[in-house]
Amino acid sequence: WRPRPMEKPSVDGPQSATVTGPEGEEIFCDEHGRVRVKFNWDRYNPANQDSSCWIRVVQAWAGPGFGNLAIPRVGQEVIVDFLNGDPDQPIIMGRTYHADNPPPGGLPGTKTQMTIRSKTYKGSGYNELMFEDKTGQELLSMHAQKDMSTVVLNNRVTAVGANHVESVTGNQAINVQEGQVVVVHADHKQQVKNMHDTLVGGNKVELVAGPCLINSATSLTLACGDAVITLTADGNISWYCNNFNIYAKKMGAITAADTVDINMDDATPGAIGAHFAPADIKGAVDAAFPPVKDTNK
């Protein structure tokens, strides 16, 4: 004779629990993303890393090495169900908000918003992707608590139907390996508080259909090799060159309120503005655009 085998206990329906972990820890999981919980009916055991077995968490999408991943954090309320009612196969089906764990935003005022907001680990910051669906005020908002990195392996197209504003508090660098085309159908204005450097490794062409004004408050120098022309704010113009030719297709005139001196062997040359020698320009171009190594060899 032997006693009749007892039926395995069965759990009827899901239960509420709180995610637990070691003291001072906010995220506690294993390599499979499983967490431990303490059920609300458990009045005896402490809420720590030994409150339960590891419990799997249902995610919106799960595949080998890809999918959606959001680990329930310590203190969050979760809904635990059991596969086929088996108490040895618990699984977390979802998470819930309550008075001590309120949703992001301020309901019901933000009821038209759909939000994905994280929380800085052991901090008060957050990353957020927010969709505002209020009629006439539709908005897609992204918030990065610190850095943001975007990688596009092929083409990227951005179309803006109205205005586009960018504000950078620090430095900005743009590196284009091939060509760049900028077309402005109205006005184009640049404002530089300090120095503005332009380095061109090949040719540079500027075509102006209307008047062209170049104005310097101190001095202006035009240099090409040994030929230099300098204009200063006090009204002086200095030419420095090896040889020069002045040719007028029609009438030519030189008018001076005082004297005009020509062929003065002991004359002192005027002040020549600072300029670069051709070799210095080539060195600057080579430094900015080093030769690209052929990786196929």
Secondary structure, 3 states (H helix, E strand, C coil): CCCCCCCCCCCCCCEEEEEECCCCCCCCCCCCCCEEEEECCCCCCCCCCCCCCCEEECCCCEECCEECCCCCCCCCEEEEEEHHHCCCCEEEEEEECECCECCCCCCCCCCCEEEEECCCCCCCCCCEEEEECCCCCCEEEEECCCCCCCCCCCCCCCCCCCCCCCCCCCCCCCCCCCCCCCCCCCCCCCCCCCCCCCCCCCCCCCCCCCCCCCCCCCEEEEEECCEEEEEECCCCEEEECCCCCCCCCCCCCCCCCCCCCCCCCCCCCCCCCCCCCHHHHHHHHHHHCCCCCCCCC
